[in-house]
Amino acid sequence: EDLAKADGGEGEGEGEGGGTLRMRRAVPQAGGNGNEGNKGGNEDGTEGHVTQRGDLVAFLHPGGTGPGVDEPFSVVLARFAALQRELADAIPVLEDDAGEQEYQLALYGGSGSEDGDDTNIGYERHRDAMPDDGTGMDAGLGQRRVTAVAYTTENWAEEEHGGQLRLFLSPAQATAWAEAGWPGREGTGRDDSTELKVAPLAGRLIVFLSGAVDHAVLPSRGGSRVAVTAWYH
């Protein structure tokens, strides 16, 4: 409930809550340019900067140092810090509390195409980091290890609003996902990967290895889709 309140409030304009409008104003002030590239892995396994995205983005800072946008999300940043400690039990490289972390707010404005065109709004297929087992040349150089995405938009209707996170999983990954009973609608990708579409419901958290899972964001319609992402190095 605390996370979802950041996108609530009394309406300041037709069709949107005051929280969404405040974030639209705050994101550019916090340094987001609306279409920032994200260094990671391309679909063909090469490294590159992904720029095909239709969201407003801003990086958040624990302690509320950013102008106007950090304070509403202090609770989610605190939970992300707690999550790092839990993950460190399984991934020892995350034990260093002094390691670099990134926290990003992303807001999609909800003007996706109704005809199924996935290119105008959303975020094309990409990977957040290159695959790395920690023994290569880049070991210890700030590699993104784990991605965690938390959603904060209330009253999101999947069929009406779209905006699902599309995960491209290997057969083994898909089997583990299904056995765990996690949410998502399944399909088959053009490269025989299993595609899972997960709705961005308030309070939902998705966690995966940054260098192991290709993913994309589908277009949003009729509402503003808000997500906060943590990358653990």
C-alpha positions in Angstrom: 0.0 0.0 0.0 2.8 2.4 0.8 4.4 1.8 -2.6 1.2 2.2 -4.5 0.4 5.5 -2.7 3.2 7.2 -4.7 1.0 7.0 -7.7 -2.3 7.9 -6.0 -3.7 11.1 -4.6 -6.5 13.4 -5.6 -6.8 13.9 -9.3 -5.1 17.0 -10.7 -6.2 16.3 -14.2 -8.7 14.2 -16.2 -7.9 10.5 -16.1 -4.8 10.5 -13.9 -4.2 10.7 -10.2 -2.2 13.5 -8.7 0.7 11.2 -7.9 1.3 10.4 -11.5 1.2 14.0 -12.5 3.6 15.0 -9.8 6.0 12.3 -11.0 5.7 13.5 -14.6 7.0 16.9 -13.4 9.6 15.5 -11.0 11.3 13.0 -13.3 12.9 15.6 -15.7 14.0 17.6 -12.6 15.8 14.5 -11.3 17.9 14.2 -14.4 15.9 11.9 -16.6 15.8 12.9 -20.2 12.9 10.6 -21.2 14.8 8.2 -23.4 18.1 7.3 -21.8 20.2 4.4 -23.2 20.9 1.4 -21.0 24.2 -0.3 -21.4 23.8 -4.0 -21.5 23.5 -6.9 -23.9 21.8 -7.0 -27.2 19.7 -9.9 -28.4 22.6 -11.2 -30.5 24.9 -11.4 -27.5 26.9 -8.2 -28.3 27.3 -5.3 -26.0 25.5 -2.0 -26.7 23.4 0.9 -25.5 19.7 0.2 -25.8 17.8 3.4 -26.7 14.5 2.1 -28.0 12.4 2.9 -25.0 9.4 5.2 -24.5 9.6 6.1 -20.8 10.6 8.9 -18.6 13.5 7.8 -16.4 15.3 9.2 -13.3 17.9 7.7 -11.0 16.9 7.7 -7.3 19.2 8.2 -4.3 18.6 6.7 -0.8 18.1 9.5 1.7 16.0 11.8 -0.5 18.8 13.7 -2.2 17.1 14.0 -5.5 14.7 17.0 -6.2 11.1 16.1 -5.6 11.1 12.4 -6.6 13.1 10.5 -4.0 11.0 11.0 -0.8 7.8 9.1 -2.0 10.0 6.1 -2.9 12.0 6.0 0.3 10.1 2.9 1.4 10.9 0.9 -1.7 14.6 1.9 -1.6 14.7 0.6 2.0 13.1 -2.7 0.9 15.6 -3.0 -2.0 18.4 -2.6 0.6 16.9 -5.4 2.6 16.5 -7.5 -0.5 20.2 -7.2 -1.2 21.0 -8.7 2.2 18.6 -11.6 1.6 20.1 -12.3 -1.9 23.6 -12.3 -0.5 22.9 -15.6 1.2 22.6 -17.2 -2.3 24.9 -14.9 -4.3 28.0 -14.1 -2.2 29.3 -11.4 -4.6 26.4 -9.2 -3.3 27.6 -9.3 0.3 29.7 -6.1 -0.1 27.4 -3.4 1.3 29.7 -0.8 -0.1 29.2 -2.1 -3.6 27.6 0.2 -6.2 23.8 -0.1 -6.6 21.5 1.7 -9.0 17.9 2.7 -8.4 15.8 3.9 -11.3 12.3 5.2 -11.6 10.6 4.7 -15.0 7.2 6.1 -16.0 5.5 5.0 -19.3 2.9 7.5 -20.4 0.3 5.1 -21.7 -0.1 6.0 -25.4 0.8 2.7 -27.0 -0.7 1.7 -30.3 -4.0 -0.2 -30.4 -3.0 -2.2 -33.5 -0.4 -4.4 -31.8 2.6 -2.4 -33.0 5.2 -2.9 -30.2 7.7 -0.4 -31.5 6.2 3.0 -30.7 6.1 2.8 -26.9 7.6 0.4 -24.4 11.1 -1.0 -24.3 12.6 -3.4 -26.9 14.1 -6.8 -26.1 17.5 -6.4 -24.3 19.6 -7.7 -21.4 20.7 -5.6 -18.5 24.3 -6.9 -18.5 26.6 -9.2 -20.5 26.7 -12.8 -19.2 29.5 -13.1 -16.6 30.4 -15.8 -14.1 32.7 -13.5 -12.1 35.9 -15.0 -13.4 36.4 -13.0 -16.6 38.4 -9.8 -17.3 35.6 -7.6 -16.0 35.2 -9.4 -12.7 34.9 -7.0 -9.8 34.5 -4.0 -12.2 31.0 -3.0 -11.2 29.1 -5.6 -13.3 25.3 -5.7 -12.8 24.6 -9.0 -11.2 20.9 -9.0 -10.2 17.9 -6.9 -11.5 14.9 -6.3 -9.2 11.8 -4.5 -10.5 9.0 -3.3 -8.2 5.7 -2.0 -9.6 3.7 0.8 -7.9 0.7 1.6 -10.1 -2.7 0.7 -8.5 -5.8 -0.5 -10.4 -3.9 -1.8 -13.4 -6.1 -3.9 -15.8 -3.8 -6.1 -17.8 -6.1 -6.6 -20.8 -7.0 -3.0 -21.0 -3.7 -1.3 -20.2 -1.1 -3.7 -21.5 2.4 -2.7 -20.3 3.4 -6.3 -19.4 7.0 -7.3 -18.7 7.9 -9.8 -21.4 10.5 -12.3 -20.3 12.4 -14.6 -22.7 13.3 -17.7 -20.8 15.3 -20.8 -21.7 13.4 -24.2 -21.2 15.1 -24.7 -17.9 14.3 -21.2 -16.7 10.6 -21.6 -17.8 10.3 -24.9 -16.0 11.6 -23.5 -12.8 9.3 -20.5 -13.1 6.2 -22.7 -13.6 7.2 -25.1 -10.8 7.4 -22.1 -8.4 3.9 -21.1 -9.4 4.9 -17.6 -10.4 2.6 -15.4 -12.5 2.7 -14.9 -16.2 1.1 -16.0 -19.4 3.2 -18.3 -21.6 4.0 -18.3 -25.3 6.8 -19.4 -27.6 9.3 -16.9 -29.0 10.8 -17.0 -32.5 14.0 -18.4 -31.1 12.2 -21.3 -29.3 12.5 -19.4 -26.0 9.5 -19.4 -23.7 7.9 -15.9 -23.5 6.2 -15.0 -20.3 4.1 -11.8 -20.0 3.8 -10.5 -16.4 1.4 -7.7 -15.6 2.9 -4.7 -13.7 0.5 -4.9 -10.7 1.2 -2.7 -7.6 3.3 -4.5 -5.0 4.6 -7.1 -7.5 8.4 -7.7 -7.4 10.3 -9.5 -10.2 14.0 -10.6 -9.6 16.4 -12.1 -12.1 20.1 -12.4 -13.0 21.0 -9.3 -15.0 23.2 -11.1 -17.5 21.0 -14.2 -18.0 17.4 -13.0 -18.9 16.4 -11.1 -22.0 13.3 -9.0 -21.4 11.1 -6.2 -22.9 8.3 -3.9 -21.9 5.1 -4.0 -24.0 3.2 -0.8 -24.9 0.9 0.8 -22.3 -2.5 2.2 -23.1 -4.8 4.5 -21.1 -2.8 4.8 -18.0 0.7 5.6 -16.6 2.8 2.6 -15.8 5.3 3.2 -12.9 8.2 0.9 -12.0 11.3 1.2 -9.7 14.3 -0.9 -10.7 17.3 -1.9 -8.6 20.5 -3.2 -10.1 22.9 -4.9 -7.6 26.5 -4.9 -8.6 
